[in-house]
Amino acid sequence: MRVATDIGGTFTDLIYIDNEGNMGFDKAHSTPPNFENGIIDVIEKSGISFESIDMFFHGSTVVINTLTERKGAKVGLITTKGTRDVLEIARGNRPDLYNFKYEKPKPFVERYLRKEVEERMDYKGEVLQPLNKLDVIDIVDYFKQEKVEAIAICLLHAYKNPIHEQEVVRIVQEVWPDIPVSASSEITKEWREYERTNTAVLNSYVKPILNTYINNLSNKLSDHHYDGIKYIMQSNGGVTTFESAKDYPINLVESGPVAGIYGAAVLGEMIGESNIIAFDIGGTTAKCSLINNGEVRVTTDYYIEKSEKSAGYPIKAPVVDIVEIGNGGGSIAWIDELGSLKVGPQSAGSNPGPVCYGQGGEQPTTTDANLLVGRLSEKNFDYQVNKQQVNNAIKEVIADKFNTTTEEAALGIIEMANSNMLNALKLISVRKGYNPSDFTMIAFGGGGPMHAAELARNLGMKKVVVPFSASVFSAWGMLMTDIRHDYIQTYLQKLNRIEFNEINNLWNKMEQEALEQYTEENILNEGVIFNKFVDLRYEGQEHTVKVPITNDPWDANFIKNLKNKFHELHEQSYTFMLPDAEIEIVNLHLTGFGQVEKHKLRRLEETGTSLEETVLEHRNVYFRDQGWIEIPIHSRNLLDPSHVVMGPAIIEESTSSTLILDNQKAEIDAFGNIIIEVEVEKDYEQ
């Protein structure tokens, strides 16, 4: 049996597939700060025997939470003489151009803990000045006095030649063997000193925290007699072993959310949909990503805490291109200083949770609003719901401020949340040159099915797919992933000056290094497949376009095809091409997949249940411009593949509810997915 668990801000999800292809899932409340307890809770709640688990997959928000909550280790930075302030200088392209009081993000390492060593490497990787080893020893002694908990190392041009960084690591480990150390060249071999330095620092910042968490989780599993294979989800859409994750925890910064994106790509392939917008609403956040022609886009230009007013913090690690906003089921509705209604990014979380939980929450949330207008049933909550308390909270906090009814106020909360989510969906589609009508939305998470029909209609999309076990779909995505590692090497060269032997040898070297790593993870060479990309740009440009390439050797004909592909993708991304301009390589990108055997989903069997027999009840639901309307509430567990549900209606299960609007219809496919045909009301807006 294979089991996957995914920790969210509110719930910890579990899904399993046994050796016969049978699937089941469950949810339990997350248990911050000891999240490993929630994992044990949900396994025990599901009734699974620990001894029956063959492979264990896990997704965690520990890394991103540690960064955003500033609860990491005290870090000391060792860097090249003269580059001590690179974290302070950062980049000059501030997002809020006309804000004269703008302040750059505060570095994660204070200046007194940023120390320099004498050494120098040029941009070609040639040594200009040897490393002064005594500097390193003195710095370590200083860090000991300052009670530093982790050390980061980033030397100039180490991406090209890491020998000085490797020597610093050796000395540090020799004189202080217990301190966690992160060298930039071990994490990324891409250029850009500020981004590399910040990535190394953040890796050190979270390393002791993640190591403690993984050790605690491993010990908990061992205490329950499970000592099998343990994998954890990475931000690049693949999994790695627990031990490997402990060395490079920054690769787990989006560990949980990306599993659902990758799962959407796998599901799309199963049902014949290659163009997908994956849309995930959890208790705290909403996430979305665009999958074009079956390809999940991975980028190393990733930032945390970046907004229209903050430059954020760059991370040079492979991350699925994802937009995440603070809007989920637990997002709090509030009135700002100008008297406008806002929803999120503050969340009620799992404790105290929404008002309807009855655990002390006083501020109305999106979940409370959906309950009040009838889209959710109080029967499906773990707690005794006091609907009058929900009504009072929405009335006092929102309705009375606008002199309106509680129903209209609740609908306003939902529509404001939808507006925030719609903006995120446009960022990954319209703003990048894609027409949403060419894509199918796969909606999951506890709240995705509730909001998907309205959002898809507003975007002009034609189809929504709500997968089986939508509320734990990210965990399902983990079961469908392979062991993945990305190897990226900066290689600055103009295409017309490429030496074919040199670049072919470099690709072969990268592949060999990858195979050695997979051998350490007990993956045979025959089970490893490679995908290749190159980051190209026109000479004189700053930004690149990632171009997929074949595994064929490079020659003159290969270069010709590569140029044509680059021009085409550049025009798609930036609306123009320069056919006569010189093209420059910036990075070589090798992705290795260590293939893990996967179970196929079983098709549903017809039970012969009539559509009328699937109706649990008829319930009053409040709609804009229509008021309260009695609509059928269908049980998802009773629906057969032959059934067609016409809107308005709700398809309900214990962990999620799917809203179907008027002039929409929903069909159940052979795997139990809900396929909603969306009636388009208006063209999407940019």
N, C-alpha and C positions, 0 to 999 in steps of 0.2 A: 504494500500500500504506500502511496505517495501522499504526503500532507504538506500543505502550504499555509502559512499564517502571515497576516499583514496587520501591522499596528497602525491605527489611526488616532486622531485626536480624541475621538469619542468611543469608538468600538475597536476591538481586536477581532479580525475575521479569520475564519478557517475554512478550508475546502479540502476534500480528499477524493482520490480516485483509487479504487481497489484494482486487483489484478484482472478482474472480469470487466472493467470499464465502468462499473457503477460509481456514481458520484453523489456526494453529500456535502452539506456545509452547515456552519453554525456561526454565531456571533456571541461575544461577551464584552462587558465593559472594559475599556483600557484601565490600567492600574498605574498611573504615574505616581512617583518617579520610578517605581520598580516594575517596568513594563513586562519583564520576564514572567511575573506572576500572572498577568493577563493571558499569556500564551498557555501556561499550564492550565489555567481556568477554562479556556475555550476548548482545549483538547479533552479535558475531563468532562465538560458539559456535553460534548459531541458523542461521548460514549466510546471513543476509539481507544483501543488498547495500545499502549506505548510500544509493546513488544511486536505489534503487527506492522509498525511503520518501517518501510525499507529506506525511504529517502525523505528528508525533511528540508523544506524550502522556507525562507523567511524574508520578509520585507520590513524595514524599520525606519522610523523617523528620528531616531536617536541623534544622528549627525546633524540634520537640519535644525532640530530643536536645540541642540547644544549651541549652535552658532547664533540662532536668532535670540535665544534667551541669555547669551553671554555667560554660559556656565561651564566653559572649557578650562583647560589647564593654563598655568602661567608659563608663557613661552619665551625663550631667549633665541635671538636670531644671530647667526654668524654669516657675515657677508663680506664681499670684496672691499678693500679700502677705497673710500670715496663714494660708496653706494649705500651708505647707512640710511639715508633718508628717502630711498626710493618709495617706501610705503607712504611716507608723508607727502611727497611730491605727486604721486599717482599720475592721473591724466588731466590735461587741461580742458577737455571737452565736457564741461559741466552741463547737466541736463536743464537746469533752471537758469537760462541765460541772463534774464533780467532781474534776478534776485541778488541784490547787492549785499545782502546779509548771508549769502550762501556759505555754508561750511562743508568742507570735504569730510567724507566719512572718517571717523577716528580709527587709526590702525589698531589691529588686534595685539600688537606688541608696542609697548611704550618705548620711547627713545633710549632710556637708560639701559634697556635690555637688548638693544640692537648694537652689536659689537663688530668691529672690522678686523680682517686679517690681511697681511701683506701677501699678495699673489696677483697675477694678471694673466689672462688668456685673451688672445685677439679673436676677432669674429670668425676666423678660419679654424679656430681650435688649436692654434700654436701657442706654446708657452712663451710669454714675454718676461715674466718674473716668477721664479719658483715660490712655492708655498713656504711661509715662515711657520714652522711647526711649533715654535715656542709661543707664538701668538695664540695658537689654539689652546695650548695647555693653560695659559694665563686666563683666557676667556672662560674656560670650563671651571677654573677655581673661582672666578668671579660669579658665575652662574650658581655655583654651589652656595656661596655666601648669600645670594639673593633668593635662595630657595626656589629656583626655577624647576618646573615640573616636566618640561619637554623642550627639546632643542630643534630648531629649523635651520637648515643650511641652504643658502642660495648664492653661488658665486657667479661672477660675470662670464657669460658665454659657456656655461657648463653644459648647456643643451648640445653644444658641438663637441666638447671634449670634457668628460666628467672626472678626469683623474684627480684634480685637486679636491673636488667634493668628496670623492671616494676616500682620499687620504684623511680629510677632516673627520669623516665618519669613523674611520679606523682609530684615529687618535682619541676621539671622544669616547668611543666604546671601551677603549683600553684603560682610560683614566677614570671613567664613570660608567661602568657596565650596566647599571640599572636604569639609566635615563632613556626615555624614548627619543629616537632621533629620526628626522625626516630630511632627506636630501632632495633638492628640486629635480635633479637629473634622474632620480629613481621614479618620480611621479610623472614627469612630462619632459619630452625632448623637443618641445616647441619653443621658438624664440619669444621675446617680449619679457623684459626683465621685471617690470612691475607685476605683471600677471603671474609669472613663475614664482616670484618671491611671495606674493600673497597666497598662492596655492600651497606652497611648502609650509607657510606659517599656519594656515587653517588646518592642514593635515596634522601638524603637531598639536594644534589647539584641541582637536577632538580625539586624538589618538588614545590618550589614557582613559577617556570616558568610554569610547567604543570598546576598547579592550576589556575594560571591567564589565561592560554589559554583555559582551559575547562570552566571557568566562562564566559569568553568573548564569546565563541562559544554558550554556553547555553543562554546567554543574547541575542545574535544575533538571535538565533532560536525563542526565546520567543517574540522578537520584530516583528518577522514575523508570530506570532500566532501559533507556534508549541511548545507544552509543553508535548508531549507524552514520551514514553520510549526511553531513549538514551543509547546506548551501545558503547563501544570502544574496539578495538581489542587489545589483549595481545600477548606477545611474545610466549606463549605456544600453540597458535593455537586456543584459545577460546576467548570469549568476556566477559567483565565485565561491570558493570554500571559506569557511569561517576563519581559518588560519591566514589565508591570503588577505582577507578583508582587514585583519588586524594591522597589517603593514601599511595599507593605503586606504584608510577610512574615508578620505575625501571623495573617493569613487562611489561612496554610498550616499552622497548628499541628497539625491532624489530617489532613494532606494524603493520606497513604497509606490509612489505615483506612476513611475515608468512601467511597472509590471502590467498595469491595466492598458497602457498604450500598446505595448508589445502584444498583449493578449488580444486587443482589438484587431491588430494586423493578422494574427493567426486565425481568428474567427472569420475575418473578411475573406481570407483565402479559402476557408472551408465552405462559405456560402456564396462564393463567386463575386465578392465585392473588393475591388482593388483600390478604389478611391474612398477614403474614410476620414471623417472627423471624429476622433475619439473624445468622449465627453464624460467626465467623472465628477460627481458631486458627493462629497463625504460630509462629515459632521462639521468640519471646520473650514474646508477650502473647496474650490471648484478648479479642476484642471482640464486642459484640452490640448490636443495636438493633431496635426494634419498628417495623414499618411497618403502619399501620392504614388500610384502604381505599385502598391504593396510595400513601399520602402518607408521605414521609420527613420526620420532624419535625426542624425546625431551631430551635435556641435560641441566645440570646445570653447566657444565664446559665451560662457555661462556666468551669470551674476546672481548673487543673493542680495535681497533688500534693495534692488534697483527699482526706481520709480521715476515719475515725472519731476520729482524734486530732489532725488538722491541718486548719486552715481553708483551706489552699491559697492559690492566687493567682487572682483573677478575671480573665477576658478578655471584654471586650464586643465580641465578633466573632461573626458567624453560624457556628455549628458544628452539624453533624448530631448529634442527641441520641444519644450512644453511651456505653456502659459498657465500660471497659477495665480488665483486671486483669493482673497479672504472672504469668500461667500460660500456657506454650506448650510446644512440643516440647523446648526447651532449658532449661526451668525445673528448678532443682536441688532434689533431695529432701534434707532435713536434719532433725536432731532438735533441738528447742529446749531451753531450760534446764529446762523442766518434764518433759522426756522425751517430748514429743508429736511425732508425725510432721508435718512441714510440706513443702509443695511451692511453690517460688517465694517472693517475686517475683524472687530472684536468678536470673540466667540464664547458662548457659555460652556463649551467643552462637554466633558462627561461629568464634571463636578463643578458647580451644582447642576449644570445642564439646563435645557429649556424649562420654562415655567411648568409645562405639562408633566415633567418628570416628578414634580412635587418634592424635590430635594433641596429647596431653598432658592431656586432661581426666581428672580423678580423682573428681569428685563425680557420683553417678548422677542422671540426669535422666528426665523423662517418656518421652522417645524411647528411652532405654536400657531402661526398664521394658516398653514396648510391644514392643521387640525380643525381650526375654528370654521373654515369655509367648507369643511366636509371632505377634503381630498384624502385625509388620513383617518383611520378608524382608531378610536381609543382602545379597542380590544387588542390591538397589536403592540401595545407598549408594555414594557416590563414592570412599570409602576402603575399604581392606582391613579388614574387621571382625574383631576378636578377641573372640569371644563369651565366652570364659573370663574375659577381663579385665572385661567387663561384669558377669558373674556374681559375680566377686570384689568389685567395687565395691559392688554392691547388698548382698551378704552382709556385708561389713565395716561399711558405713556404716549400714545399716538392719536387715537380718535378724538379725544377732547382737545388736543392742540390744533386740530384742523376742523373742529366742529362738524364731524361726520360720524357715521355709524361704525360700529366695531367691524362689521362685515366689509365695508369699504376700506377701512384702515388695514384690515388683514390682507385684502386683495392688493392694496397699495404696497405692503411689505413684500408680497410675492412678486409684484411687477417691478419693484425697485431691484430686488435680487436678480430677476430675469434680465433687467437692463444691464447690470454689472456683468452678468455672464455673457450676454450678447456682445458686449464690447470685447471681451476676451476671445470669443469665437471669431470675431472679425479680425482680430490681430493675427490669428494664425491662418486666415483664409483670404479675405478680401484685401487686406493690407499687404499681402505677399503675392498678389496677382492671381489668386485662384477664385473661381466662381463657385460658391457653395452649392449651387444647384447641380454641379457635376459630382457631388460627393454624397455619401450615405453617412448619417450620424449613428454611431454606436454609443448608446447612453447607458452608463452603469454607475455603481456606487449606490448608497441608500437613497439619495435624492435625484440622481440622474433621470430615471424613468418618470418622475413626477413633473419635471420641468421640460423634458426634451421636446414634446409635441409642440408646445408654444414657441420655443426657441427655433426649432426647425422651420416652422411656418413663417416666422419673422425673417429668417435668413433665405427663404425661398428654396429650401431643400425639399426633396421629393420622398425621402424614405428615412425612417428611424428604425434601428434594430435594438431591442432591449434583450440582451443575452440571458440565457438561463443562469440562475444564481447571480443576477446583476449586482446585488449588494456586496458580494464577495468576489467580484470579477477580477480585481487586481490580484488576489491570491490565486485565482485560476490561471492568470497570465504567467505566474511564476512556474506553475507546473508544465507550461508549454515552452519554457525558455531553455536555451543551451548555455553552457559555460562560455562566456565571452570575454575576450581581452582586446583592447585597442592599442596599437603601436603606431605612434605618430612621430615622425622625424622631420624637422625643418631642413629643407634642401633648396636653397636659393639658387635658381638657374634659369636662364632664358631657354625657351623651347628650341630655338634654332641653334643653340650651342650645346645641346645634350650630347654627352658621350654615352653611347648605348651600352657598352660593356660596364661602365661605372654604375649606371643606374640599375641595370639588371642584376649586377652583383649586390647592390645595396638592398634591393627587394629580396634577394635570396638570403642575405644575412638576417633581415628582419624576420623572414619566415622561419629560419633556423632557430632564432631566439624564442620565437613563439612556440615552436614544437618542444623546445627544452622545458618551457614553463608548463605546457600541457602534460608532458611526461611526469613532472613532479606532482601533478594533480591526478595521476593515474588515468589519463586519457590517451589511448593509442593514437599514433599518427594517422591511421586510416580513418579515425573518427573526427579529424580536424579538417574543416574547410575554411578557405580564405576568401574574403572580399577585399577589393582594393579601391582606393580613391586617391585623387590628387587635388590639392587646393591650388587653384590657378587664379591669376589676375592679369589685367592689362598693365603693362609697364607704367609706373608712376601712380598707380592706384594704391589705396590703403587696404581695402577689403577684398576677400577672395570668394570664389565660388567652388563648392565641393563637387567634383566631377567623378562619377563612378567609372571605373575602367575594367577591362577584362584581365585575365591572368596571363595573357599572351606576352612574349618577349617584346621589348620596345625596339622598333625600327622605324624607317622613314614613313611607311604606310600607317603605322600605329600613331605617329605624331600627327599625320594629316587628319585622321579620324578624331583624334583627341581635340584638335583645334576646332573642328566643326561642332563637336559636342559642347565645348566650352562656349562658343559664340551663342549657341542655341539657349543654353542654361543662363548665360549672362543676360540675354534679352528678356527671358522670363522673369528673372529676379530684379532687373534694373530698368527694363523697358527699352534698352538700346543695345547695339553691338558695334564694335569697331573692327571690321574685317581686316583692315590693313595695319592695325596696331600690333606691337610686339607683345607676346604672351610670356608670362613668367611663372615658374613653379615656386611655390612657397613651402608646402608640406607634402610629404608622402604619408598616406594613412592606410595601414593594414589592419583589418579586423579578422580575428580568428575565432571560429566557433567550434568548441568541443561538443560534439553532438551527444545529447542525452536521450535515451529511448523514451518515447512518449506513448501514452495510451490514447487510443482513439475514442471519441465520444460515442455512446450508444444512441441509436435512434429510438424515439419514443414509440411505444406500442399503443395502438388504438384501444380505448377502453369501451367505446360504444356509448359513452355518456352524451346525452343531448345538451345543446347549448343552454337550454332553460335550467337544466340540472346543475350547471356551473355557477348559477347566480346565488350568491350568499345572502344578499338583501337588496332592497332598493333604498337609496339614501339621498337626502337632500344635499345638494352641492351648490355653492354660490358661484355664479359667473358674472363677469362684467356685462352690463347692458341687458342681462336676462334675469338677474336675481337668483332666488333659490329655485332649483330644478331637481326633480326626483329622477335619478339615473340608476341603472343596474350596476351592481358591484359583483364582478366575476372572480371566482377563485382560480388563481393561476395553476394551482396543483391539479385542478379537475379538467382543465382545457386540453383537448386533443388536437393533433396536427390538422385535422379537417375543419376546425372551428374558425369562424369569422365573427369578430365583435365589431359592431358599428357604434361610432361615437354619437353623442357623448356617453362615456362609460369609464369605469375604472376597473383595471385588472389588479387584484390585490393578493399579496402574499405576506407572510409574517414580518419580513424584513424590508419590504419595499412595496410601492404602489405605482402603477403605470396609468397616467392620465391620457385618455383618448378624447380629442375634442370633436365638436360637431363637424360634419363633413370629412371625417377621417375614419379609416377602418383598420382593424388589426387582425392579422392572421398568425396562426401558430405554425412554425415550420417543423421539419422532421426531428430537430434537435431540441425543441422546446423554446426556441427564441421567439419573441414577439416581433413581428414585422409590421410596422405602422406605415400605411400609405398616407402621406401628408398632402392635404389640399392647400395649394399655394394661394394665399390671399393677395400678396403684393411682392414686387421685386425687392431684392435685398438692397440695403442702402450702405453706401460707403461712409 
